Amino acid sequence: MSSTFDHRPFRDVDEMDYTMIALWNGRVRDEDDVYIIGDFANRNGRADEWYLRQLKGRKHLIIGNHDRKMLDNPRALACLAEPPEKAGRYY
């Protein structure tokens, strides 16, 4: 990753992660259904469940082309409200 962080308004990835989690949780309630439209936490330095456990809402994943790591992680899948779906079929 470039040291300029591609002109994003964050000092580093940690600041960006914590800011995005706070913004999500400021808008989403625990009882809300949230549909993640693929490529969740792509190319991240942390395990997917680290993010998912902190985010409010009942999370549903529509599988993207970069979700293989998450699909192979039972701890991350346990954070979802239901098994992931791909093109109308369960994975």
RAHUCOR-V523445 format. One record per pair of residues at least 4 apart in sequence whose C-alpha atoms are under 6 Angstrom apart, sorted by the first residue. I is the first residue (numbers start at 1). J is the second residue. Records with the same first field share a line. If there is no record, write none. Layout:
I=J + J
//
This chain:
10=15 + 16
22=26
24=28
25=56
28=56
29=56 + 57
30=56 + 57
31=57
32=57 + 58
33=57 + 58
34=58 + 59
35=60 + 61
36=60 + 61
37=62
38=62 + 63 + 64
39=64 + 66 + 67
48=76
49=53 + 76
58=81
59=80 + 81
60=80 + 81
61=84
62=84 + 85 + 86
63=86
85=89 + 90 + 91
//
